[in-house]
């Protein structure tokens, strides 16, 4: 039975992602963000459980990517589409951009779904790549997803007007969409948070990242999330 435990955790990730997609379509970004965060938690613990129980296998690897495709691929694409709809037309209602008179608005917001396509391509490459066991090549899809789900939360709850206006700017959202889609598939080496040992000297970059992340969250709350992802990329480049 123990070999099924990691797969059950992976299916928990898929369940959270599926419900989060429904919430995202309805415009409930807070509910979607919570479910994505829980799904990413399942995604972390399924791999941890597989290593702990020594039941790693090809089925789990494929299942993990399929679940990630929903939680960290489909959901952020829908959320970005929704945000672009609102950025282009403040009167828009629904994910396809219908305005108050029932007319379909711009089709440009569908650019948000590039995140879904980029995530799919990255996950397919990841399953074939044997060089990403100790580190990553390109931004992991959960990191991209956390970046995107934080944007509507910043717009809703942040007290800092600069960041609120920034995440509601259509050009900023388009640039972020294109940039994240590229970075996910770029040949960019990024460190993993897996620890072989806990010595500070050998893991100075990882410890620095974790400490800085905690400080940012305490000081900036939701605004900290995209900044942490940017910090992660920058520290990876420094480490390289």
C-alpha positions as a Markdown table, in Angstrom:
| # | Residue | x | y | z |
|---|---|---|---|---|
| 1 | Unk | 0.0 | 0.0 | 0.0 |
| 2 | Unk | 2.8 | 2.4 | 0.7 |
| 3 | Unk | 3.7 | 2.8 | -3.0 |
| 4 | Unk | 0.2 | 4.4 | -3.5 |
| 5 | Unk | 0.7 | 7.1 | -0.7 |
| 6 | Unk | 2.7 | 9.5 | -2.9 |
| 7 | Unk | 0.2 | 9.1 | -5.8 |
| 8 | Unk | -2.7 | 9.9 | -3.5 |
| 9 | Unk | -0.9 | 13.1 | -2.5 |
| 10 | Unk | -0.4 | 13.9 | -6.2 |
| 11 | Unk | -4.1 | 13.4 | -6.8 |
| 12 | Unk | -4.8 | 15.8 | -3.9 |
| 13 | Unk | -2.8 | 18.3 | -5.9 |
| 14 | Unk | -4.9 | 17.6 | -9.0 |
| 15 | Unk | -8.1 | 17.9 | -7.0 |
| 16 | Unk | -7.1 | 21.3 | -5.6 |
| 17 | Unk | -6.0 | 22.5 | -9.0 |
| 18 | Unk | -9.3 | 21.5 | -10.6 |
| 19 | Unk | -11.4 | 23.3 | -8.0 |
| 20 | Unk | -9.1 | 26.3 | -8.2 |
| 21 | Unk | -9.7 | 26.5 | -12.0 |
| 22 | Unk | -13.4 | 26.7 | -11.3 |
| 23 | Unk | -12.9 | 29.4 | -8.7 |
| 24 | Unk | -10.6 | 31.3 | -11.1 |
| 25 | Unk | -13.2 | 31.2 | -13.9 |
| 26 | Unk | -15.8 | 32.6 | -11.4 |
| 27 | Unk | -13.4 | 35.4 | -10.4 |
| 28 | Unk | -12.8 | 34.1 | -6.9 |
| 29 | Unk | -9.1 | 34.7 | -6.9 |
| 30 | Unk | -8.7 | 34.4 | -3.2 |
| 31 | Unk | -10.2 | 30.9 | -3.2 |
| 32 | Unk | -8.2 | 30.0 | -6.2 |
| 33 | Unk | -5.0 | 31.2 | -4.6 |
| 34 | Unk | -5.7 | 29.2 | -1.4 |
| 35 | Unk | -6.3 | 26.0 | -3.4 |
| 36 | Unk | -3.3 | 26.5 | -5.6 |
| 37 | Unk | -1.1 | 27.0 | -2.4 |
| 38 | Unk | -2.5 | 23.8 | -0.9 |
| 39 | Unk | -2.0 | 21.9 | -4.2 |
| 40 | Unk | 1.6 | 23.1 | -4.3 |
| 41 | Unk | 2.0 | 21.8 | -0.8 |
| 42 | Unk | 0.7 | 18.4 | -1.9 |
| 43 | Unk | 3.2 | 18.6 | -4.8 |
| 44 | Unk | 6.0 | 19.1 | -2.4 |
| 45 | Unk | 5.0 | 16.3 | 0.0 |
| 46 | Unk | 4.3 | 13.7 | -2.7 |
| 47 | Unk | 8.0 | 13.8 | -3.8 |
| 48 | Unk | 9.1 | 13.9 | -0.2 |
| 49 | Unk | 6.9 | 10.8 | 0.6 |
| 50 | Unk | 8.2 | 8.9 | -2.5 |
| 51 | Unk | 11.8 | 9.4 | -1.4 |
| 52 | Unk | 11.1 | 8.6 | 2.2 |
| 53 | Unk | 9.2 | 5.4 | 1.4 |
| 54 | Unk | 11.7 | 4.6 | -1.5 |
| 55 | Unk | 8.8 | 4.1 | -4.0 |
| 56 | Unk | 9.8 | 6.5 | -6.7 |
| 57 | Unk | 8.7 | 5.4 | -10.2 |
| 58 | Unk | 7.8 | 6.4 | -13.7 |
| 59 | Unk | 4.0 | 6.4 | -12.9 |
| 60 | Unk | 4.5 | 8.9 | -10.1 |
| 61 | Unk | 6.7 | 11.1 | -12.3 |
| 62 | Unk | 4.1 | 11.3 | -15.0 |
| 63 | Unk | 1.2 | 11.7 | -12.6 |
| 64 | Unk | 3.0 | 14.6 | -10.9 |
| 65 | Unk | 3.5 | 16.5 | -14.1 |
| 66 | Unk | -0.2 | 16.0 | -15.1 |
| 67 | Unk | -1.4 | 17.3 | -11.8 |
| 68 | Unk | 1.0 | 20.3 | -12.0 |
| 69 | Unk | -0.3 | 21.0 | -15.4 |
| 70 | Unk | -3.7 | 21.9 | -13.9 |
| 71 | Unk | -2.6 | 23.5 | -10.6 |
| 72 | Unk | 0.4 | 25.4 | -11.9 |
| 73 | Unk | -0.5 | 25.6 | -15.6 |
| 74 | Unk | -4.2 | 26.0 | -16.3 |
| 75 | Unk | -5.1 | 28.0 | -13.2 |
| 76 | Unk | -2.4 | 30.8 | -13.6 |
| 77 | Unk | -3.3 | 31.1 | -17.3 |
| 78 | Unk | -7.0 | 31.6 | -16.4 |
| 79 | Unk | -6.1 | 34.1 | -13.6 |
| 80 | Unk | -3.8 | 36.1 | -16.0 |
| 81 | Unk | -6.6 | 36.1 | -18.7 |
| 82 | Unk | -9.0 | 37.4 | -16.1 |
| 83 | Unk | -6.7 | 40.2 | -15.0 |
| 84 | Unk | -6.0 | 41.2 | -18.6 |
| 85 | Unk | -9.7 | 41.4 | -19.2 |
| 86 | Unk | -10.2 | 43.7 | -16.3 |
| 87 | Unk | -7.1 | 45.7 | -17.3 |
| 88 | Unk | -8.5 | 46.3 | -20.8 |
| 89 | Unk | -12.1 | 46.9 | -19.8 |
| 90 | Unk | -13.2 | 47.8 | -16.3 |
| 91 | Unk | -16.8 | 47.0 | -17.2 |
| 92 | Unk | -15.9 | 43.5 | -18.4 |
| 93 | Unk | -17.7 | 40.6 | -16.8 |
| 94 | Unk | -16.6 | 37.0 | -17.1 |
| 95 | Unk | -13.5 | 35.4 | -18.5 |
| 96 | Unk | -14.2 | 36.1 | -22.1 |
| 97 | Unk | -14.5 | 39.8 | -21.6 |
| 98 | Unk | -18.2 | 40.6 | -22.0 |
| 99 | Unk | -18.9 | 44.2 | -21.1 |
| 100 | Unk | -22.0 | 45.6 | -19.4 |
| 101 | Unk | -23.9 | 45.7 | -22.7 |
| 102 | Unk | -23.1 | 42.1 | -23.5 |
| 103 | Unk | -20.5 | 42.8 | -26.2 |
| 104 | Unk | -17.3 | 40.8 | -26.4 |
| 105 | Unk | -14.3 | 43.0 | -25.8 |
| 106 | Unk | -10.7 | 42.6 | -26.8 |
| 107 | Unk | -9.2 | 39.2 | -27.6 |
| 108 | Unk | -5.8 | 40.3 | -26.3 |
| 109 | Unk | -6.4 | 39.0 | -22.8 |
| 110 | Unk | -6.2 | 35.5 | -24.2 |
| 111 | Unk | -2.4 | 36.1 | -24.3 |
| 112 | Unk | -2.6 | 35.1 | -20.6 |
| 113 | Unk | -3.0 | 31.5 | -21.7 |
| 114 | Unk | 0.6 | 31.6 | -23.0 |
| 115 | Unk | 1.4 | 30.8 | -19.4 |
| 116 | Unk | -0.6 | 27.5 | -19.7 |
| 117 | Unk | 1.2 | 26.7 | -22.9 |
| 118 | Unk | 4.6 | 27.5 | -21.5 |
| 119 | Unk | 3.9 | 25.4 | -18.4 |
| 120 | Unk | 2.9 | 22.5 | -20.5 |
| 121 | Unk | 6.0 | 22.6 | -22.7 |
| 122 | Unk | 8.2 | 22.9 | -19.6 |
| 123 | Unk | 6.6 | 20.0 | -17.8 |
| 124 | Unk | 7.0 | 17.8 | -20.9 |
| 125 | Unk | 10.7 | 18.7 | -21.2 |
| 126 | Unk | 11.1 | 18.1 | -17.4 |
| 127 | Unk | 9.8 | 14.5 | -17.7 |
| 128 | Unk | 12.5 | 13.8 | -20.4 |
| 129 | Unk | 15.4 | 15.6 | -18.7 |
| 130 | Unk | 17.5 | 13.6 | -16.3 |
| 131 | Unk | 19.7 | 16.6 | -15.4 |
| 132 | Unk | 17.1 | 18.3 | -13.2 |
| 133 | Unk | 17.3 | 16.0 | -10.1 |
| 134 | Unk | 19.4 | 18.4 | -7.9 |
| 135 | Unk | 18.6 | 21.7 | -9.6 |
| 136 | Unk | 16.2 | 23.1 | -12.2 |
| 137 | Unk | 16.7 | 24.4 | -15.7 |
| 138 | Unk | 14.2 | 27.2 | -16.2 |
| 139 | Unk | 11.7 | 28.5 | -13.7 |
| 140 | Unk | 9.6 | 25.7 | -12.1 |
| 141 | Unk | 5.9 | 25.9 | -12.8 |
| 142 | Unk | 4.9 | 26.2 | -9.1 |
| 143 | Unk | 7.1 | 29.3 | -8.8 |
| 144 | Unk | 5.4 | 30.8 | -11.8 |
| 145 | Unk | 2.0 | 29.9 | -10.5 |
| 146 | Unk | 2.7 | 31.5 | -7.1 |
| 147 | Unk | 3.9 | 34.7 | -8.9 |
| 148 | Unk | 0.6 | 34.9 | -10.9 |
| 149 | Unk | -1.9 | 34.1 | -8.1 |
| 150 | Unk | -0.4 | 36.8 | -6.0 |
| 151 | Unk | -1.2 | 39.6 | -8.5 |
| 152 | Unk | -5.0 | 39.8 | -7.9 |
| 153 | Unk | -4.4 | 39.5 | -4.2 |
| 154 | Unk | -2.0 | 42.5 | -4.4 |
| 155 | Unk | -4.6 | 44.4 | -6.4 |
| 156 | Unk | -7.3 | 43.6 | -3.8 |
| 157 | Unk | -5.5 | 43.9 | -0.4 |
| 158 | Unk | -2.3 | 45.8 | -0.8 |
| 159 | Unk | -2.2 | 49.3 | 0.8 |
| 160 | Unk | 0.7 | 50.4 | -1.4 |
| 161 | Unk | -0.9 | 52.2 | -4.3 |
| 162 | Unk | 2.2 | 51.8 | -6.5 |
| 163 | Unk | 2.0 | 48.0 | -6.5 |
| 164 | Unk | -1.8 | 48.1 | -6.9 |
| 165 | Unk | -1.6 | 50.3 | -10.0 |
| 166 | Unk | 1.3 | 48.2 | -11.4 |
| 167 | Unk | -0.5 | 44.9 | -11.3 |
| 168 | Unk | -3.6 | 46.4 | -12.9 |
| 169 | Unk | -1.6 | 47.9 | -15.8 |
| 170 | Unk | -2.3 | 45.9 | -19.0 |
| 171 | Unk | 1.2 | 46.4 | -20.4 |
| 172 | Unk | 2.8 | 45.2 | -17.2 |
| 173 | Unk | 0.6 | 42.1 | -17.3 |
| 174 | Unk | 1.5 | 41.4 | -20.9 |
| 175 | Unk | 5.2 | 41.8 | -20.3 |
| 176 | Unk | 5.0 | 39.5 | -17.2 |
| 177 | Unk | 3.1 | 36.9 | -19.2 |
| 178 | Unk | 5.7 | 36.9 | -22.0 |
| 179 | Unk | 8.6 | 37.0 | -19.5 |
| 180 | Unk | 7.4 | 34.1 | -17.3 |
| 181 | Unk | 6.5 | 32.0 | -20.4 |
| 182 | Unk | 10.1 | 32.5 | -21.6 |
| 183 | Unk | 11.9 | 32.0 | -18.2 |
| 184 | Unk | 10.1 | 28.7 | -17.6 |
| 185 | Unk | 11.7 | 27.3 | -20.8 |
| 186 | Unk | 15.0 | 29.2 | -20.8 |
| 187 | Unk | 18.2 | 27.3 | -20.2 |
| 188 | Unk | 18.6 | 29.1 | -16.9 |
| 189 | Unk | 20.0 | 27.0 | -14.0 |
| 190 | Unk | 18.1 | 27.6 | -10.8 |
| 191 | Unk | 18.9 | 26.0 | -7.4 |
| 192 | Unk | 16.7 | 23.6 | -5.7 |
| 193 | Unk | 15.7 | 23.8 | -2.0 |
| 194 | Unk | 16.6 | 20.2 | -1.4 |
| 195 | Unk | 19.2 | 19.9 | 1.3 |
| 196 | Unk | 21.8 | 17.1 | 1.2 |
| 197 | Unk | 23.1 | 18.4 | 4.5 |
| 198 | Unk | 22.3 | 21.4 | 6.7 |
| 199 | Unk | 25.7 | 23.1 | 7.0 |
| 200 | Unk | 25.5 | 26.8 | 6.5 |
| 201 | Unk | 28.7 | 27.1 | 4.4 |
| 202 | Unk | 27.5 | 24.6 | 1.8 |
| 203 | Unk | 24.0 | 26.1 | 1.7 |
| 204 | Unk | 24.6 | 29.8 | 2.1 |
| 205 | Unk | 22.5 | 30.7 | -0.9 |
| 206 | Unk | 19.6 | 28.6 | 0.2 |
| 207 | Unk | 19.6 | 29.9 | 3.7 |
| 208 | Unk | 20.0 | 33.5 | 2.5 |
| 209 | Unk | 17.0 | 33.0 | 0.3 |
| 210 | Unk | 14.8 | 31.5 | 3.0 |
| 211 | Unk | 15.8 | 34.3 | 5.5 |
| 212 | Unk | 15.2 | 37.1 | 3.0 |
| 213 | Unk | 11.8 | 35.5 | 2.0 |
| 214 | Unk | 10.6 | 35.5 | 5.6 |
| 215 | Unk | 11.7 | 39.1 | 6.0 |
| 216 | Unk | 9.9 | 40.2 | 2.8 |
| 217 | Unk | 6.7 | 38.4 | 3.8 |
| 218 | Unk | 6.6 | 40.0 | 7.2 |
| 219 | Unk | 7.2 | 43.5 | 5.7 |
| 220 | Unk | 5.3 | 43.4 | 2.4 |
| 221 | Unk | 2.7 | 40.5 | 2.8 |
| 222 | Unk | 1.3 | 39.6 | -0.7 |
| 223 | Unk | 3.6 | 42.0 | -2.5 |
| 224 | Unk | 6.5 | 39.8 | -1.2 |
| 225 | Unk | 5.5 | 36.8 | -3.3 |
| 226 | Unk | 6.5 | 38.0 | -6.8 |
| 227 | Unk | 9.6 | 39.7 | -5.2 |
| 228 | Unk | 10.6 | 36.4 | -3.7 |
| 229 | Unk | 10.4 | 34.7 | -7.1 |
| 230 | Unk | 12.5 | 37.5 | -8.6 |
| 231 | Unk | 15.0 | 37.1 | -5.8 |
| 232 | Unk | 15.1 | 33.3 | -6.4 |
| 233 | Unk | 16.1 | 33.9 | -10.0 |
| 234 | Unk | 18.7 | 36.5 | -9.1 |
| 235 | Unk | 20.3 | 34.4 | -6.4 |
| 236 | Unk | 20.5 | 31.5 | -8.8 |
| 237 | Unk | 22.4 | 33.6 | -11.3 |
| 238 | Unk | 24.8 | 34.7 | -8.5 |
| 239 | Unk | 25.3 | 31.1 | -7.4 |
| 240 | Unk | 26.1 | 30.1 | -11.0 |
